[in-house]
Amino acid sequence: MTQEENIKTPLSSNRRKHQRIICRVDVDAMAHKKWFVISSYNICLDGICLETDVPVKKLRDFGVKIQKAVDLRFYLPNSDNLIVTKGKVVYIKRVANSEGKGGITLAGVNFCGMDINHRKDLENFVVDILNKRISSGTSSIVI
């Protein structure tokens, strides 16, 4: 069984294809020929969830729209290797805070055409975190 097969979870209505790792890193993103910096919320083998306090409309004004391509550059924690890849925006939604006001905007991006070496770096990162979860007996580790 490959490392990727080992970290897939069964598909069901409430399960995702790959385990998400809560991971906060700065991501350089380019959409519609404009570069901007945005934070990640979580990451997995097939994509990344980006988080911002910018409203959905303003994010769309930057060119971040569903089904649109984005260029991404980021460093995984504890790595000197810059991950450079393309992605496709698959969702954008506003999530209210616990008081029902304000909140954050989340944008889900599927990776497209990631270089094999970057893919291996990402796979090793995810497997390492999942192994730490198992050995520590916790369901989540925030990076």
MITOR-118312 format. One line per field, with one value per residue: residue number from 1; residue in one letter; x, y, z of N, C-alpha, C in turn. Coordinates in steps of 0.001 Angstrom, whole numbers, plus 524288, in hexadecimal, padded with zeros to 5 digits. Layout:
num	NUM	... $
residu	A	... $
n.east	X	... $
n.north	Y	... $
n.up	Z	... $
ca.east	X	... $
ca.north	Y	... $
ca.up	Z	... $
c.east	X	... $
c.north	Y	... $
c.up	Z	... $
This chain:
num	1	2	3	4	5	6	7	8	9	10	11	12	13	14	15	16	17	18	19	20	21	22	23	24	25	26	27	28	29	30	31	32	33	34	35	36	37	38	39	40	41	42	43	44	45	46	47	48	49	50	51	52	53	54	55	56	57	58	59	60	61	62	63	64	65	66	67	68	69	70	71	72	73	74	75	76	77	78	79	80	81	82	83	84	85	86	87	88	89	90	91	92	93	94	95	96	97	98	99	100	101	102	103	104	105	106	107	108	109	110	111	112	113	114	115	116	117	118	119	120	121	122	123	124	125	126	127	128	129	130	131	132	133	134	135	136	137	138	139	140	141	142	143 $
residu	M	T	Q	E	E	N	I	K	T	P	L	S	S	N	R	R	K	H	Q	R	I	I	C	R	V	D	V	D	A	M	A	H	K	K	W	F	V	I	S	S	Y	N	I	C	L	D	G	I	C	L	E	T	D	V	P	V	K	K	L	R	D	F	G	V	K	I	Q	K	A	V	D	L	R	F	Y	L	P	N	S	D	N	L	I	V	T	K	G	K	V	V	Y	I	K	R	V	A	N	S	E	G	K	G	G	I	T	L	A	G	V	N	F	C	G	M	D	I	N	H	R	K	D	L	E	N	F	V	V	D	I	L	N	K	R	I	S	S	G	T	S	S	I	V	I $
n.east	80350	80250	8076D	80011	7F6B4	7F5E0	7F2F2	7E95B	7DBB9	7CFC2	7C591	7BA31	7AE04	7B11D	7BBCA	7C89D	7D0B3	7DB7D	7E2E2	7E216	7EB77	7ED26	7F332	7FAB7	7FFB4	80632	801C9	80588	7FDDE	7F8E2	7EF6B	7E857	7F0B1	7F491	7FC23	7FB1C	7FB80	7F72F	7F1A4	7F2E9	7E937	7E758	7ED73	7EF23	7F1E4	7ED4B	7EA78	7E8C0	7E3D4	7E0DA	7E144	7DB76	7D8A9	7D3EA	7C89B	7C00E	7BD23	7C531	7CDB6	7CB11	7CBF6	7D6B9	7D871	7D725	7CF85	7C555	7C8A2	7D0C6	7DE45	7E98F	7F64C	7FF4A	80830	80FBF	8159D	81710	81578	82167	827CA	83082	82E1D	827DC	81AE6	81512	80A44	7FECC	7F125	7E34D	7D84E	7CE92	7C6C2	7C10F	7BE4E	7B7B2	7B9A3	7B373	7B72D	7B6E4	7AFAF	7A921	7AB64	7B413	7BEF4	7C550	7CA63	7CACB	7D1F3	7D22E	7DBBD	7DF4C	7EAB7	7F1B5	7F916	80277	8102A	817CC	81F9A	81CAE	8131B	81639	81B4F	812A7	80C8A	8132E	8132D	8087B	80719	80E54	809AE	8001C	803E9	80811	7FED4	7FA48	801CB	8017D	7F77F	7EFBC	7E569	7E736	7F134	7F6AF	7FD90 $
n.north	7FB5F	80893	814D2	81C9B	816E7	812CA	81B4A	81E50	81FAD	81897	81B39	8225E	828BD	8301F	82FEB	83291	83102	83182	832E4	83E9B	847D2	8505F	85BB2	86688	86F13	8792B	87C62	87F4F	883E8	88436	889BE	88CE4	892C2	8982B	898E9	894C7	89377	88969	88204	87479	86B3C	860A0	854E9	84AD6	83F0C	840C7	84B2E	85873	8606F	86D62	878C6	884B4	891A5	897E8	89BD8	8939E	8982E	89F8D	898DC	89382	89BEA	89C85	894CE	88AC2	88104	8776C	86BEF	870C3	87238	87289	876B0	87175	87307	86E51	86B20	85F62	85C9C	85C1B	85A59	85CFF	85CF1	862C1	861E2	861AF	86336	86145	863E3	86155	86890	863B9	865B2	870A0	876AD	87D9D	87D8C	87F4F	884EA	88010	886A0	888E2	890EF	89888	890D7	8875C	8856B	87A5F	87388	86920	861DE	85999	8527A	852CD	84C41	84B66	84B7A	83FE4	83EFE	846C9	842CC	839AC	83E38	842E1	83A04	8347D	83B99	83B7B	830C8	83018	836DB	8319C	8284C	82C38	82F2D	8255F	82081	82725	82646	82D81	83484	83D0E	84583	851A7	85928 $
n.up	80000	7FC90	801CE	8001F	7FE8A	80858	80E84	80B2F	80D89	80FCF	8069E	80909	80BBE	81307	8132E	80E89	80324	8052B	810EB	8180E	81C3A	8264B	823D6	82453	81BF2	814A4	80814	7FB90	7F1C9	7E4CD	7DD2D	7D218	7CE16	7D6B4	7E1E6	7EF15	7FD27	8052D	80FAC	8131C	816EB	81801	81304	80983	8022E	7F87D	7F7E9	7FCE8	806FD	8076E	80F85	8135F	81840	81183	80ABE	802D7	7F915	7F74E	7F6A9	7EDA5	7E6E9	7E661	7DF8C	7E2C0	7E0A0	7DF8D	7D8DB	7D3B9	7D02D	7D875	7DC2C	7E515	7EFB1	7F9EF	8065E	80D08	81AB9	821E5	81930	80EAA	80487	7FA44	7F6C7	7EAD7	7E33E	7DB57	7DC9A	7DDC1	7E0D9	7E8E6	7EFFA	7F6AE	80254	80C8D	81A00	8258E	831F2	83F53	84426	83C40	8358A	82D5A	82AD7	82268	81567	80DA3	80419	7FBF8	7F566	7EB62	7E89A	7DC9B	7D397	7D983	7DB73	7DBE3	7E3AD	7EAC1	7ED74	7F29F	7FB3E	80023	80209	80906	81166	81475	81727	81F68	826E0	8288B	82CB5	83604	83AEA	83C92	8431A	84BA9	84EEB	84D14	8468E	84078	83BDE	83C64	8338E $
ca.east	80000	80566	80653	7FB31	7F260	7F5B8	7F098	7E410	7D7A2	7CB3A	7C211	7B4BC	7ABE8	7B3C2	7C169	7CB69	7D431	7E080	7E2D9	7E3CF	7EF17	7ECDF	7F880	7FAB6	80451	80517	801AC	80573	7FA1E	7F7F3	7EA9E	7E74A	7F5A2	7F59B	7FE3E	7F99B	7FCEA	7F29A	7F316	7F053	7E620	7E8F6	7EFE5	7EF22	7F4BA	7EAEC	7E923	7E9CC	7DFA3	7E30A	7DE0E	7DC5C	7D455	7D1D6	7C37E	7BFE9	7BD03	7CA61	7D10D	7C9BF	7CE3B	7DC37	7D8A1	7D66B	7CA24	7C496	7CA5D	7D515	7E38A	7ECE9	7FBA1	8005D	80D8E	80FE4	8193C	814D7	81861	8265F	829FC	832D4	82C8A	82355	8170C	812E4	80664	7F9FF	7EC85	7DE38	7D4D8	7C9FA	7C2A1	7C220	7B9E0	7B874	7B847	7B2C8	7B999	7B337	7AB93	7A5E5	7ACC8	7B98E	7C056	7C98D	7C929	7CDEB	7D21C	7D47B	7DE93	7E18B	7EFAF	7F1AB	7FE2C	806D7	81515	81859	822C3	8196D	80F24	818C3	81C04	80D85	80B11	81654	8113C	80364	807F0	810F1	805D5	7FC72	806AF	80857	7F993	7F98C	8053D	8000D	7F230	7EC48	7E2CC	7E90E	7F60A	7F6CE	802D9 $
ca.north	80000	80D5D	8188C	81F52	8135B	8121D	81FB5	81F48	81DD2	816D8	81F5C	82242	82E04	833C1	82ECC	83487	82D3B	831B7	83563	8440E	8491E	855ED	85D7F	86C2F	87123	87D4D	87A7C	8832B	88211	887BE	888E1	89141	895A5	89B41	895EC	8966C	88FAB	88786	87DD7	86F68	86960	85B2D	852EA	8452B	83D95	8429E	850B3	85BE2	86410	87284	87B9D	88A50	894AA	89AED	899D8	89086	89B9B	8A1C4	8948E	892B9	8A052	89B31	890C6	885A1	87F88	871CE	869A8	873CE	87078	875D7	874DF	8715D	8721C	86E38	86798	85C2C	85D67	8595E	858E8	86136	85C24	865C7	85F0A	86501	86013	863C4	861AE	86319	869E2	86057	86831	87552	8778E	880D4	87AC6	88313	88366	87DCC	88A62	8897D	89591	8986E	88BAE	8869A	8833F	875CE	87232	863FC	86196	85484	852D0	850E2	84BDD	84C53	848DB	83B06	83FDC	849B0	83F0E	83648	8416B	8435F	834D6	83369	83F09	83987	82BC5	83134	838FA	82D75	824BA	82ED7	82EBB	82000	81F5C	82A53	824F4	831FF	834AC	8416C	84844	85693	85A72 $
ca.up	80000	7FC51	805FC	7FEEA	7FFA4	80DF7	81139	8094B	81101	80CC2	804E6	80A99	80B4D	8168D	8132E	809FB	800B1	807EE	81609	8183E	8206C	8279D	822B1	8235F	8193B	810DF	802B9	7F75B	7EDE4	7E071	7DA3D	7CE89	7CD8E	7DB6D	7E647	7F459	8012E	80804	81356	8127F	81B64	8184A	80E44	808D9	7FD74	7F3A0	7F7D8	8014C	80845	808A0	81347	81398	81A70	80D1A	80912	7FE09	7F47E	7F672	7F4EE	7E81C	7E40B	7E58B	7DB82	7E523	7DF5E	7DEEC	7D3E5	7D17D	7D17C	7DBAA	7DD0A	7EAB3	7F188	7FFA5	80902	8112D	81FA3	82291	8141C	80B99	7FF1A	7F8A2	7F3B5	7E6B7	7E073	7D997	7DF03	7DBD7	7E531	7E8C2	7F301	7F9C6	805CE	81135	81EC7	829CE	836DE	84317	84562	8379E	83275	82BA7	828F6	81EAF	81049	80C4D	7FE8B	7FB0E	7F072	7EA00	7E5DE	7D734	7D116	7DD11	7DA57	7DEDB	7E85E	7EE75	7EF3A	7F680	7FFFB	80292	803FC	80DAC	8158E	81644	819C0	82458	82A8B	829EC	83042	83B1B	83D30	83E59	84785	85031	85071	84C7E	84177	83D3E	83D32	83990	831E6 $
c.east	80378	80411	80126	7F683	7F1A1	7F2F1	7EB4B	7E03B	7D30D	7C7BB	7BC95	7B2D6	7AEB8	7B9A6	7C3D7	7CF0C	7D972	7DFD0	7E4D1	7E757	7EE77	7F271	7F855	7FFE5	80299	8058D	801BA	801D8	7F9A0	7F2F7	7E9C5	7EBF3	7F6C8	7F790	7FC32	7FB3B	7F7FF	7F469	7F04F	7ED54	7E759	7EB16	7EF53	7F1E7	7F25E	7E981	7EA5D	7E4FE	7E23C	7DF37	7DF73	7D7CA	7D1D8	7CC88	7C3C7	7C02B	7C26B	7CE3A	7D004	7CBED	7D409	7DCCD	7D813	7D0A3	7C9DA	7C5CC	7CEC9	7DA4C	7E64E	7F25A	7FCAC	80621	80D72	8140C	8162B	817EE	81D44	828C3	82C32	83145	8278E	81FD3	814B6	80F22	801F4	7F57D	7E7A7	7DAB7	7CFE6	7C587	7C4A7	7BD64	7BB7B	7B688	7B80E	7B5A4	7B567	7AED6	7A80E	7A70C	7B289	7BAC9	7C4CC	7C760	7CCED	7CD89	7D4EE	7D6E5	7E0A9	7E6A1	7EF21	7F744	802C7	80B90	815B4	81B84	81FBC	81530	81170	819A9	816DB	80BC8	80E17	81485	80C29	8040E	80A7F	80D10	801F7	7FEF2	8072E	80312	7F8CA	7FCD9	803D5	7FA8C	7EE62	7E9E1	7E4A5	7EE11	7F60B	7FC73	8032C $
c.north	804DA	810DD	81B46	81BDA	812B5	81698	8213C	81D2D	81C08	81B70	81E64	827D6	831EC	832CB	830E3	83050	82CF4	83481	83AF7	844C7	84EF7	857FF	8633C	86DCF	875A4	87B07	87F2C	880EF	8861A	8860A	88DB7	89505	8994E	89799	89830	89225	88E6A	8830D	878C4	86E34	8639B	85980	84D03	843F3	83FDC	8485E	85390	85F4F	86924	8758C	88167	88CF5	89825	898A0	89712	89406	89DD0	89D90	8936A	89723	89F7F	89716	88B4E	88442	879AE	8703F	86CB0	871AF	8747A	87366	8755B	87058	87248	86A66	8646C	85D34	859F5	8577E	85DBC	860DB	85F2C	86259	862E7	86190	8637C	86128	863CD	863FC	86694	86255	86D1C	87615	87ADC	87DB3	87EC1	88132	88185	88188	88B6C	88E5A	89544	89333	88BB5	884A1	87EC3	874D9	86CFC	863BA	85C0E	85567	8506E	850C0	84D03	84910	84422	83BC6	842F1	8462C	83B78	83941	841D8	83E34	8337F	836A8	83CDD	8346B	82C95	83338	834C3	8297D	8271A	82EA1	82959	81EF9	82280	82920	8297D	83209	83937	843B3	84D2A	857F5	86040 $
c.up	80000	800E7	8050B	80015	8057C	810C3	80F0C	80D48	80DB1	80B51	80704	80A66	80ED3	816D1	80E2E	807F7	80383	80D2A	81597	81CFC	8217F	82757	8212E	820F1	815BC	80B65	7FF14	7F334	7E991	7DDAC	7D6EA	7CE42	7D21E	7DFB5	7EB64	7F822	80447	80B8B	811F5	8177A	81C49	81305	80E2C	803B8	7F880	7F398	7FCDF	8021F	80A09	80BFC	81335	81650	81648	80B8B	803C9	7F930	7F34E	7F490	7EF2A	7E4C3	7E2F6	7E140	7DD9D	7E491	7DE8B	7D948	7D147	7D36C	7D4E9	7DBC2	7E2DA	7EBB2	7F773	80189	80CF5	8162E	81FD7	81D71	81175	805D9	7FDED	7F53D	7EFD1	7E399	7DE82	7DC73	7DC76	7E090	7E4B4	7EC38	7F5A1	7FD40	80A7A	815E1	8232A	82EAA	83AA7	844AF	840B1	8346F	83103	8292F	8251C	8197D	80F48	80673	7FDF8	7F5AA	7EFBC	7E71C	7E06A	7D52A	7D49B	7DB6B	7DDF6	7E3D8	7EC76	7F0B6	7F365	7FB9D	802F2	804EE	808F2	81256	817D9	8193F	81F12	8286B	82C34	82D93	835B4	83DDF	83F8E	8432E	84C62	8521A	8500A	8470A	83E1D	83F76	839EF	83879	830E4 $
